Structure formats: structure tokens, C-alpha cells
Amino acid sequence: MFHFSSEKIKGAIAAAALIASTIQGASAETLTMSSWVPPTHFVHTDFLVPFTEKVAEVTEGRVTVTILPAPLASPPQHWELARNGVADITWGNFTYEPERFVSMWFAEFPNAGTNAEAQSRALWQTYEKYLADNTAFDGVKMLAVGMFGGGQLHHGSKTVTSPEDVANVKFRMGGPIQEKLLTSLGAVPVAAPATKAYEMLESGVIDGSLHTMESVVNFRLENSLKHHTIFPNGFYDATFFVIMNGAKWDGLSDQDKAAIEGIIGEKLSAAWGKNFDLQNPAATDKLGAAGHEIVDASPELISTVDSIYDTMVADWVTAAKSAGVEDPQAMLNFYNDTYKSLAGK
């Protein structure tokens, strides 16, 4: 779990308040949003900006959201930024605080799906049904959750289709679930954010890296990762949140809360997923056109991953019960059934 010193929190609150006061103008309420991707990234241009515009629209300008010019802290600290009121709205990855969000691990396991909109809607419904009252989520208003449509295996110089091809290979990964998966396959996991993948590949620190297809393109790794192994239901996934400080939400008028409720939740979660559903196929087409090798994982590798998945689920059920989830297996079954229903439409 991440903690802030009181001095850092006070300084960040003062900075955010100063920015908010200079941009508030005539609007009744100006909310600050801290985001950690560059303004050229599609999450910013195609998801965050439209969301801010929609808030202003549905509240008839009474509430506006301003995306700050620079993040107020590192990506792993963005849950705490909102919970503590340093920023009013933030987004990030649940896996950045894995011990706090044990309840969410199931959605990052293999076979979580490859339709990001269906995943994100299913995860929202699962959160609403099973997790909304879990103490891990106290202090914030959940605006949306999301997933990215299945991460895959990528290698710099060789084809990877079998369990033997994975053994002893150094893969960059981003979280404990990916680490467990790679270790169980006999690979060598190397923890680092996706933004470090390029320099690590170029220097030979790693042989390959775990990404969505869009991430290979959006992190400009096309020249470093030219061999892509596709798992039909996803090799792993990631879970994301968009949240607002709870007290700030409570302070909005009933009229504005009702208006904003109409554009968040499952609707905003679906919008997150739709963006990845556009990005991933486009990236696959681009990489294929550039002569990259895109192959399916062999039945043997898929079977091995499925066996690891079964073990991961069994271990998670025990951990999730300790984290306050009454029936983890029922929650997982609900997510899977909901995803399949939504993906089939």
C-alpha cells in the first residue's frame, strides 16, 4: 500500500487548489483530474477528454473537469490521490496496489476474454453485485472500471508457440499475477513498467515483453518486438479504475449527481473498452502489414496455461475470502457468464 507524507499531501493539495482556482471562472464547480499518460495517448484524447466534455454537457456547465497539465504523482499513487482529495478524479490500474485489491485479481488471470467492451461491462456488473461494499473501495466514488482485451506474449527475435519456447526467456511484466504466470511457465519475469520496455529490449536486459497488441504500437516497440504469440482468450489482462474523491462527490448537488450518474458506471466502462477494441485490431493489422510474425499459441502451451490458471484460481479463492469476498468462486462465475453473454451479442 502506498503512503504519502503529510508535507507532500499538503503541498499537492495546495498546488491542485491553486490550479483549480485559476481555472474555475464562472462555473459552479471545477474538478481537477490527474492523468499520467501524455496528451497524445488515446486514453487521453478518446476517453478522458470526451468524458470531461460530457460532464459539462449533462450538468449544463455547472460542473467542469479540468485535466491537470502534469500528473500529481506516479501512476501507482493515483488511487490515493483521489481517496485523499489531492486530486478530485484519477484513473489507474488496480494491480498497482495488489494487496489492497486482492478481490480484483480474478479479472487479470488468463482467459478473461478479448472483447474489451464486454469485459469492462462485465467487470462493472461484477463490482456492483459483489464488491461495491467491500472496504477496499472506501473513500471514493467509482465512476468506471475497465479491462484491455487480453494481453499477449511478444518476443524480440524468435517464434514462441510451445512451453519449451517460453522456458528461461526473460519477459518484462507489470504485476504479481503476470509474475506468477511467467514463473509457473519456467520463464524469467522482470518487473518494469511498459514505458521501460524499449530501453530494456535494446540493452538486452529482457528478451520479450507482455503487452496488448495496441501497446506494442503505442509504446513504439514495433522495431524491438517482431514476434507475437496470440492466446485466443487472452494470456493475461489488466483491471483499471476511474474514481472520484468520495467527499467531493457527496458535495455536488443532487441535480448534478443525478446528471453525472447517467454517464458513468456501465456506460463509462463500456466507453473504456470500446477504445481498446478499436486500438487492438488496428495495431494487429499494422504489425502484420509491417511483416511481423503473428502466430497462435500451440495447444500444448494453451493447455499448460489453463492448468496454471486452475491453480491461480484456487489460491485466489482463499486469498479473496480473507479480503472480505464472501463467495469468490460465485463472483468469478458471474463475471465469466456475464462476459460470455455480452461478448456473444
DODREN-762517 format. One record per residue (C-alpha): residue number from 0; residue in one letter; x, y, z. Coordinates in Angstrom, 1 decimal, decimal comma. Example, Ala and Ser with C-alpha at 12.3 -4.5 7.8 and 13.67 -1.06 7.14 Angstrom:
<rs>
+------+------+--------+--------+--------+
: resi : resn :     px :     py :     pz :
+------+------+--------+--------+--------+
:    0 :    A :   12,3 :   -4,5 :    7,8 :
:    1 :    S :   13,7 :   -1,1 :    7,1 :
+------+------+--------+--------+--------+
</rs>
This chain:
<rs>
+------+------+--------+--------+--------+
: resi : resn :     px :     py :     pz :
+------+------+--------+--------+--------+
:    0 :    M :    0,0 :    0,0 :    0,0 :
:    1 :    F :    1,3 :    3,5 :   -0,8 :
:    2 :    H :    1,5 :    6,3 :    1,8 :
:    3 :    F :    2,1 :   10,0 :    1,5 :
:    4 :    S :    4,0 :   12,1 :    4,0 :
:    5 :    S :    1,8 :   14,9 :    5,4 :
:    6 :    E :    4,1 :   17,5 :    3,8 :
:    7 :    K :    3,8 :   16,0 :    0,3 :
:    8 :    I :    0,0 :   15,7 :    0,6 :
:    9 :    K :   -0,4 :   19,3 :    1,8 :
:   10 :    G :    1,9 :   20,6 :   -1,0 :
:   11 :    A :    0,0 :   18,6 :   -3,7 :
:   12 :    I :   -3,4 :   19,8 :   -2,3 :
:   13 :    A :   -2,2 :   23,4 :   -2,4 :
:   14 :    A :   -0,9 :   23,0 :   -5,9 :
:   15 :    A :   -4,2 :   21,5 :   -7,1 :
:   16 :    A :   -6,2 :   24,1 :   -5,3 :
:   17 :    L :   -4,2 :   26,9 :   -6,9 :
:   18 :    I :   -4,7 :   25,4 :  -10,4 :
:   19 :    A :   -8,4 :   24,9 :   -9,7 :
:   20 :    S :   -8,9 :   28,5 :   -8,5 :
:   21 :    T :   -7,2 :   30,0 :  -11,6 :
:   22 :    I :   -9,4 :   28,0 :  -14,0 :
:   23 :    Q :  -12,7 :   28,0 :  -12,1 :
:   24 :    G :  -14,1 :   31,1 :  -13,8 :
:   25 :    A :  -17,9 :   31,2 :  -13,7 :
:   26 :    S :  -18,6 :   27,5 :  -13,3 :
:   27 :    A :  -20,1 :   26,4 :  -10,0 :
:   28 :    E :  -17,8 :   23,5 :   -9,5 :
:   29 :    T :  -14,4 :   22,8 :  -11,2 :
:   30 :    L :  -13,0 :   19,4 :  -10,6 :
:   31 :    T :   -9,3 :   18,5 :  -11,1 :
:   32 :    M :   -8,3 :   15,3 :  -12,8 :
:   33 :    S :   -4,7 :   13,9 :  -12,6 :
:   34 :    S :   -3,7 :   11,7 :  -15,5 :
:   35 :    W :   -0,4 :   10,0 :  -16,1 :
:   36 :    V :   -0,4 :    9,4 :  -19,9 :
:   37 :    P :    0,7 :   12,0 :  -22,4 :
:   38 :    P :   -1,9 :   14,2 :  -24,0 :
:   39 :    T :   -1,3 :   12,3 :  -27,3 :
:   40 :    H :   -2,3 :    8,9 :  -25,9 :
:   41 :    F :   -5,7 :    7,6 :  -27,0 :
:   42 :    V :   -6,8 :    7,2 :  -23,3 :
:   43 :    H :   -6,4 :   10,9 :  -23,0 :
:   44 :    T :   -7,8 :   12,0 :  -26,4 :
:   45 :    D :  -10,5 :    9,4 :  -26,9 :
:   46 :    F :  -11,6 :    8,6 :  -23,4 :
:   47 :    L :  -10,7 :   11,2 :  -20,8 :
:   48 :    V :  -11,4 :   14,4 :  -22,9 :
:   49 :    P :  -14,8 :   13,1 :  -24,1 :
:   50 :    F :  -15,7 :   12,3 :  -20,5 :
:   51 :    T :  -14,9 :   15,8 :  -19,3 :
:   52 :    E :  -16,9 :   17,3 :  -22,2 :
:   53 :    K :  -19,9 :   15,0 :  -21,3 :
:   54 :    V :  -19,8 :   16,1 :  -17,6 :
:   55 :    A :  -20,0 :   19,8 :  -18,6 :
:   56 :    E :  -22,8 :   18,9 :  -21,1 :
:   57 :    V :  -25,1 :   17,0 :  -18,8 :
:   58 :    T :  -24,7 :   19,5 :  -15,9 :
:   59 :    E :  -25,2 :   22,4 :  -18,3 :
:   60 :    G :  -21,8 :   23,8 :  -17,3 :
:   61 :    R :  -22,4 :   23,7 :  -13,6 :
:   62 :    V :  -19,6 :   21,1 :  -13,2 :
:   63 :    T :  -16,5 :   21,1 :  -15,3 :
:   64 :    V :  -13,5 :   18,7 :  -15,1 :
:   65 :    T :  -10,0 :   20,0 :  -15,9 :
:   66 :    I :   -7,2 :   17,6 :  -16,7 :
:   67 :    L :   -4,1 :   18,9 :  -15,0 :
:   68 :    P :   -1,1 :   19,6 :  -17,3 :
:   69 :    A :    1,0 :   17,1 :  -15,4 :
:   70 :    P :    0,2 :   14,1 :  -13,0 :
:   71 :    L :    0,4 :   14,9 :   -9,3 :
:   72 :    A :    2,2 :   11,7 :   -8,5 :
:   73 :    S :    3,4 :    8,4 :  -10,1 :
:   74 :    P :    0,8 :    6,0 :  -11,7 :
:   75 :    P :    0,7 :    3,7 :   -8,7 :
:   76 :    Q :   -0,3 :    6,5 :   -6,4 :
:   77 :    H :   -3,4 :    7,6 :   -8,2 :
:   78 :    W :   -5,9 :    5,8 :   -6,1 :
:   79 :    E :   -4,6 :    7,5 :   -3,0 :
:   80 :    L :   -4,6 :   10,9 :   -4,8 :
:   81 :    A :   -8,3 :   10,7 :   -5,2 :
:   82 :    R :   -9,1 :    9,0 :   -1,9 :
:   83 :    N :   -7,2 :   11,7 :    0,0 :
:   84 :    G :   -8,6 :   14,5 :   -2,1 :
:   85 :    V :   -5,3 :   15,6 :   -3,6 :
:   86 :    A :   -7,0 :   15,4 :   -7,0 :
:   87 :    D :  -10,7 :   15,1 :   -7,4 :
:   88 :    I :  -10,7 :   12,5 :  -10,2 :
:   89 :    T :   -8,0 :   10,0 :  -11,1 :
:   90 :    W :   -7,6 :    6,8 :  -13,1 :
:   91 :    G :   -5,2 :    3,9 :  -12,8 :
:   92 :    N :   -4,6 :    0,2 :  -12,6 :
:   93 :    F :   -5,9 :   -1,9 :   -9,6 :
:   94 :    T :   -2,7 :   -4,1 :   -9,9 :
:   95 :    Y :   -0,6 :   -1,2 :   -8,8 :
:   96 :    E :   -1,8 :   -1,9 :   -5,3 :
:   97 :    P :   -2,3 :   -5,7 :   -5,4 :
:   98 :    E :   -2,6 :   -6,3 :   -1,7 :
:   99 :    R :   -5,4 :   -3,8 :   -1,4 :
:  100 :    F :   -7,3 :   -5,1 :   -4,4 :
:  101 :    V :   -7,0 :   -8,9 :   -4,0 :
:  102 :    S :  -10,7 :   -9,1 :   -4,9 :
:  103 :    M :   -9,9 :   -7,9 :   -8,4 :
:  104 :    W :   -7,2 :  -10,4 :   -9,2 :
:  105 :    F :   -9,5 :  -12,9 :  -11,0 :
:  106 :    A :  -10,0 :  -10,5 :  -13,9 :
:  107 :    E :   -6,3 :  -10,4 :  -14,6 :
:  108 :    F :   -5,9 :  -14,1 :  -14,9 :
:  109 :    P :   -5,6 :  -15,9 :  -18,3 :
:  110 :    N :   -8,8 :  -16,5 :  -20,3 :
:  111 :    A :  -10,5 :  -13,3 :  -19,1 :
:  112 :    G :  -11,5 :  -12,6 :  -22,7 :
:  113 :    T :  -10,5 :  -10,5 :  -25,7 :
:  114 :    N :  -13,6 :   -8,2 :  -26,2 :
:  115 :    A :  -12,7 :   -5,2 :  -24,0 :
:  116 :    E :  -16,1 :   -3,6 :  -24,1 :
:  117 :    A :  -17,8 :   -6,9 :  -22,9 :
:  118 :    Q :  -15,0 :   -7,4 :  -20,3 :
:  119 :    S :  -15,4 :   -3,8 :  -18,9 :
:  120 :    R :  -19,2 :   -4,0 :  -18,7 :
:  121 :    A :  -19,0 :   -7,5 :  -17,1 :
:  122 :    L :  -16,4 :   -6,2 :  -14,6 :
:  123 :    W :  -18,7 :   -3,2 :  -13,7 :
:  124 :    Q :  -21,6 :   -5,5 :  -13,2 :
:  125 :    T :  -19,5 :   -7,8 :  -11,0 :
:  126 :    Y :  -18,2 :   -4,9 :   -9,0 :
:  127 :    E :  -21,7 :   -3,6 :   -8,4 :
:  128 :    K :  -23,1 :   -7,0 :   -7,4 :
:  129 :    Y :  -20,2 :   -8,3 :   -5,3 :
:  130 :    L :  -17,7 :   -5,6 :   -4,4 :
:  131 :    A :  -19,3 :   -2,1 :   -4,0 :
:  132 :    D :  -19,5 :   -2,5 :   -0,2 :
:  133 :    N :  -16,0 :   -4,0 :    0,2 :
:  134 :    T :  -13,9 :   -1,8 :    2,5 :
:  135 :    A :  -11,0 :   -1,8 :   -0,1 :
:  136 :    F :  -13,1 :    0,7 :   -2,1 :
:  137 :    D :  -14,0 :    3,1 :    0,8 :
:  138 :    G :  -13,5 :    6,8 :    0,4 :
:  139 :    V :  -14,1 :    7,1 :   -3,4 :
:  140 :    K :  -16,9 :    7,2 :   -5,8 :
:  141 :    M :  -16,3 :    4,6 :   -8,5 :
:  142 :    L :  -17,0 :    6,1 :  -11,9 :
:  143 :    A :  -15,9 :    3,3 :  -14,1 :
:  144 :    V :  -13,9 :    0,1 :  -14,3 :
:  145 :    G :  -12,2 :   -1,3 :  -17,4 :
:  146 :    M :  -10,1 :   -4,0 :  -19,0 :
:  147 :    F :   -8,0 :   -4,0 :  -22,1 :
:  148 :    G :   -9,0 :   -7,0 :  -24,2 :
:  149 :    G :   -6,3 :   -9,5 :  -23,5 :
:  150 :    G :   -2,5 :   -9,2 :  -23,2 :
:  151 :    Q :   -0,3 :  -11,4 :  -25,3 :
:  152 :    L :    3,3 :  -12,7 :  -25,4 :
:  153 :    H :    5,9 :  -10,8 :  -27,5 :
:  154 :    H :    9,5 :  -11,7 :  -28,3 :
:  155 :    G :   12,2 :   -9,7 :  -29,9 :
:  156 :    S :   13,9 :  -12,4 :  -32,0 :
:  157 :    K :   12,2 :  -15,8 :  -32,1 :
:  158 :    T :    8,9 :  -17,6 :  -32,5 :
:  159 :    V :    7,2 :  -18,6 :  -29,3 :
:  160 :    T :    4,5 :  -21,2 :  -29,5 :
:  161 :    S :    5,3 :  -24,0 :  -27,1 :
:  162 :    P :    6,1 :  -24,3 :  -23,4 :
:  163 :    E :    9,7 :  -25,1 :  -24,3 :
:  164 :    D :    9,9 :  -21,8 :  -26,2 :
:  165 :    V :    8,9 :  -19,9 :  -23,0 :
:  166 :    A :   11,3 :  -21,6 :  -20,6 :
:  167 :    N :   14,2 :  -19,5 :  -19,4 :
:  168 :    V :   13,1 :  -16,5 :  -21,5 :
:  169 :    K :   13,3 :  -13,1 :  -19,8 :
:  170 :    F :   10,0 :  -11,3 :  -20,1 :
:  171 :    R :    9,1 :   -7,8 :  -18,9 :
:  172 :    M :    5,9 :   -7,9 :  -16,9 :
:  173 :    G :    4,0 :   -5,4 :  -14,8 :
:  174 :    G :    2,4 :   -7,1 :  -11,8 :
:  175 :    P :    2,3 :  -10,1 :   -9,4 :
:  176 :    I :   -0,3 :  -12,0 :  -11,4 :
:  177 :    Q :    1,9 :  -11,9 :  -14,6 :
:  178 :    E :    4,9 :  -12,8 :  -12,4 :
:  179 :    K :    3,1 :  -15,9 :  -11,1 :
:  180 :    L :    2,1 :  -16,9 :  -14,6 :
:  181 :    L :    5,6 :  -16,5 :  -16,1 :
:  182 :    T :    7,3 :  -18,2 :  -13,2 :
:  183 :    S :    4,9 :  -21,2 :  -13,5 :
:  184 :    L :    5,8 :  -21,4 :  -17,2 :
:  185 :    G :    9,5 :  -21,5 :  -16,3 :
:  186 :    A :   10,2 :  -18,1 :  -17,8 :
:  187 :    V :   12,2 :  -15,3 :  -16,0 :
:  188 :    P :    9,9 :  -12,4 :  -15,1 :
:  189 :    V :   11,5 :   -8,9 :  -14,9 :
:  190 :    A :    9,3 :   -6,3 :  -13,2 :
:  191 :    A :    9,2 :   -2,9 :  -15,0 :
:  192 :    P :    6,5 :   -0,6 :  -16,4 :
:  193 :    A :    5,7 :   -0,7 :  -20,1 :
:  194 :    T :    7,4 :    2,6 :  -20,6 :
:  195 :    K :   10,7 :    0,9 :  -19,8 :
:  196 :    A :   10,3 :   -1,9 :  -22,3 :
:  197 :    Y :   12,1 :   -0,2 :  -25,2 :
:  198 :    E :   15,4 :    0,5 :  -23,4 :
:  199 :    M :   15,3 :   -2,9 :  -21,7 :
:  200 :    L :   14,9 :   -4,7 :  -25,0 :
:  201 :    E :   17,6 :   -2,6 :  -26,7 :
:  202 :    S :   20,1 :   -3,2 :  -23,9 :
:  203 :    G :   19,3 :   -6,9 :  -23,8 :
:  204 :    V :   18,0 :   -6,9 :  -20,2 :
:  205 :    I :   14,9 :   -8,7 :  -21,5 :
:  206 :    D :   14,1 :  -11,0 :  -24,5 :
:  207 :    G :   10,4 :  -10,2 :  -24,7 :
:  208 :    S :    7,6 :   -8,3 :  -23,0 :
:  209 :    L :    4,0 :   -8,7 :  -22,1 :
:  210 :    H :    1,6 :   -6,2 :  -23,8 :
:  211 :    T :   -1,7 :   -5,8 :  -25,6 :
:  212 :    M :   -1,2 :   -5,5 :  -29,4 :
:  213 :    E :   -2,0 :   -1,8 :  -29,2 :
:  214 :    S :    0,6 :   -1,3 :  -26,5 :
:  215 :    V :    3,3 :   -2,6 :  -28,9 :
:  216 :    V :    2,4 :    0,2 :  -31,3 :
:  217 :    N :    1,5 :    2,9 :  -28,8 :
:  218 :    F :    4,8 :    2,4 :  -26,8 :
:  219 :    R :    6,7 :    2,4 :  -30,2 :
:  220 :    L :    8,1 :   -1,1 :  -29,8 :
:  221 :    E :    7,5 :   -2,3 :  -33,4 :
:  222 :    N :   11,2 :   -2,4 :  -34,1 :
:  223 :    S :   12,0 :   -4,3 :  -30,9 :
:  224 :    L :    9,2 :   -6,8 :  -30,7 :
:  225 :    K :    8,6 :   -8,6 :  -34,0 :
:  226 :    H :    7,2 :  -12,0 :  -32,9 :
:  227 :    H :    3,7 :  -12,1 :  -31,4 :
:  228 :    T :    2,0 :  -15,1 :  -29,8 :
:  229 :    I :   -1,8 :  -14,9 :  -29,5 :
:  230 :    F :   -3,9 :  -16,7 :  -26,9 :
:  231 :    P :   -7,5 :  -16,9 :  -28,1 :
:  232 :    N :   -8,9 :  -15,9 :  -24,8 :
:  233 :    G :   -6,0 :  -13,7 :  -23,7 :
:  234 :    F :   -2,8 :  -14,6 :  -21,9 :
:  235 :    Y :   -3,5 :  -12,2 :  -19,1 :
:  236 :    D :   -5,3 :   -8,9 :  -18,6 :
:  237 :    A :   -5,3 :   -5,7 :  -16,5 :
:  238 :    T :   -8,0 :   -4,0 :  -14,5 :
:  239 :    F :   -8,5 :   -0,2 :  -14,4 :
:  240 :    F :  -10,5 :    2,3 :  -12,4 :
:  241 :    V :  -11,8 :    5,8 :  -12,8 :
:  242 :    I :  -12,6 :    7,3 :   -9,4 :
:  243 :    M :  -13,7 :   10,5 :   -7,7 :
:  244 :    N :  -13,0 :   11,6 :   -4,2 :
:  245 :    G :  -16,0 :   10,5 :   -2,1 :
:  246 :    A :  -16,4 :   13,7 :   -0,2 :
:  247 :    K :  -16,2 :   15,8 :   -3,4 :
:  248 :    W :  -18,9 :   13,6 :   -5,0 :
:  249 :    D :  -21,1 :   14,0 :   -1,9 :
:  250 :    G :  -20,7 :   17,8 :   -2,1 :
:  251 :    L :  -22,2 :   18,0 :   -5,5 :
:  252 :    S :  -25,8 :   19,0 :   -5,8 :
:  253 :    D :  -28,4 :   16,2 :   -6,1 :
:  254 :    Q :  -29,3 :   17,6 :   -9,6 :
:  255 :    D :  -25,7 :   17,3 :  -10,8 :
:  256 :    K :  -25,1 :   13,9 :   -9,2 :
:  257 :    A :  -28,1 :   12,6 :  -11,0 :
:  258 :    A :  -27,0 :   14,0 :  -14,3 :
:  259 :    I :  -23,5 :   12,6 :  -13,9 :
:  260 :    E :  -24,8 :    9,2 :  -12,8 :
:  261 :    G :  -26,3 :    8,9 :  -16,3 :
:  262 :    I :  -22,9 :    8,9 :  -18,0 :
:  263 :    I :  -20,8 :    6,9 :  -15,6 :
:  264 :    G :  -20,9 :    3,3 :  -14,4 :
:  265 :    E :  -21,5 :    0,7 :  -17,0 :
:  266 :    K :  -21,7 :    3,4 :  -19,8 :
:  267 :    L :  -18,3 :    4,8 :  -19,0 :
:  268 :    S :  -16,9 :    1,4 :  -18,5 :
:  269 :    A :  -18,2 :    0,4 :  -22,0 :
:  270 :    A :  -16,6 :    3,5 :  -23,4 :
:  271 :    W :  -13,2 :    2,5 :  -22,0 :
:  272 :    G :  -13,5 :   -1,0 :  -23,5 :
:  273 :    K :  -14,6 :    0,3 :  -26,9 :
:  274 :    N :  -11,4 :    2,3 :  -27,3 :
:  275 :    F :   -9,3 :   -0,8 :  -26,8 :
:  276 :    D :  -11,5 :   -2,8 :  -29,2 :
:  277 :    L :  -10,6 :   -0,2 :  -31,8 :
:  278 :    Q :   -6,9 :    0,0 :  -31,0 :
:  279 :    N :   -6,0 :   -3,7 :  -30,7 :
:  280 :    P :   -7,2 :   -4,8 :  -34,2 :
:  281 :    A :   -5,7 :   -1,7 :  -35,8 :
:  282 :    A :   -2,4 :   -2,5 :  -34,2 :
:  283 :    T :   -2,5 :   -6,1 :  -35,3 :
:  284 :    D :   -3,2 :   -5,1 :  -38,9 :
:  285 :    K :   -0,3 :   -2,6 :  -38,8 :
:  286 :    L :    2,2 :   -5,1 :  -37,3 :
:  287 :    G :    1,1 :   -7,7 :  -39,8 :
:  288 :    A :    1,5 :   -5,3 :  -42,7 :
:  289 :    A :    5,0 :   -4,5 :  -41,5 :
:  290 :    G :    6,0 :   -8,2 :  -41,8 :
:  291 :    H :    5,8 :   -9,1 :  -38,2 :
:  292 :    E :    5,2 :  -12,8 :  -37,3 :
:  293 :    I :    1,8 :  -13,2 :  -35,6 :
:  294 :    V :    1,2 :  -16,8 :  -34,5 :
:  295 :    D :   -1,3 :  -18,7 :  -32,4 :
:  296 :    A :   -0,1 :  -20,3 :  -29,2 :
:  297 :    S :    0,1 :  -24,1 :  -29,6 :
:  298 :    P :   -2,5 :  -26,4 :  -28,0 :
:  299 :    E :    0,3 :  -27,6 :  -25,6 :
:  300 :    L :    1,1 :  -24,1 :  -24,5 :
:  301 :    I :   -2,6 :  -23,2 :  -24,1 :
:  302 :    S :   -3,2 :  -26,4 :  -22,0 :
:  303 :    T :   -0,2 :  -25,6 :  -19,8 :
:  304 :    V :   -1,5 :  -22,1 :  -19,2 :
:  305 :    D :   -5,0 :  -23,5 :  -18,5 :
:  306 :    S :   -3,5 :  -25,7 :  -15,8 :
:  307 :    I :   -1,7 :  -22,8 :  -14,2 :
:  308 :    Y :   -5,0 :  -20,8 :  -14,3 :
:  309 :    D :   -6,7 :  -23,5 :  -12,3 :
:  310 :    T :   -4,1 :  -23,3 :   -9,6 :
:  311 :    M :   -4,2 :  -19,5 :   -9,6 :
:  312 :    V :   -7,9 :  -19,5 :   -9,2 :
:  313 :    A :   -7,8 :  -22,0 :   -6,3 :
:  314 :    D :   -5,1 :  -19,8 :   -4,5 :
:  315 :    W :   -7,1 :  -16,6 :   -5,2 :
:  316 :    V :  -10,3 :  -18,0 :   -3,8 :
:  317 :    T :   -8,6 :  -18,4 :   -0,4 :
:  318 :    A :   -7,0 :  -15,0 :   -0,6 :
:  319 :    A :  -10,2 :  -13,3 :   -1,7 :
:  320 :    K :  -12,2 :  -14,7 :    1,3 :
:  321 :    S :   -9,6 :  -13,2 :    3,6 :
:  322 :    A :  -10,1 :   -9,9 :    1,7 :
:  323 :    G :  -13,8 :   -9,9 :    2,5 :
:  324 :    V :  -15,3 :  -11,6 :   -0,5 :
:  325 :    E :  -18,0 :  -13,9 :    0,7 :
:  326 :    D :  -18,1 :  -16,3 :   -2,3 :
:  327 :    P :  -15,2 :  -15,6 :   -4,7 :
:  328 :    Q :  -16,0 :  -18,6 :   -6,9 :
:  329 :    A :  -19,5 :  -17,3 :   -7,4 :
:  330 :    M :  -18,2 :  -13,9 :   -8,3 :
:  331 :    L :  -15,8 :  -15,3 :  -10,8 :
:  332 :    N :  -18,6 :  -17,5 :  -12,3 :
:  333 :    F :  -20,8 :  -14,4 :  -12,6 :
:  334 :    Y :  -18,1 :  -12,4 :  -14,4 :
:  335 :    N :  -17,4 :  -15,3 :  -16,8 :
:  336 :    D :  -21,1 :  -15,8 :  -17,6 :
:  337 :    T :  -21,8 :  -12,1 :  -18,0 :
:  338 :    Y :  -18,7 :  -11,7 :  -20,2 :
:  339 :    K :  -19,8 :  -14,6 :  -22,5 :
:  340 :    S :  -23,3 :  -13,2 :  -22,7 :
:  341 :    L :  -22,2 :   -9,7 :  -23,6 :
:  342 :    A :  -19,4 :  -10,8 :  -26,0 :
:  343 :    G :  -21,9 :  -13,0 :  -27,8 :
:  344 :    K :  -24,2 :  -10,2 :  -28,7 :
+------+------+--------+--------+--------+
</rs>
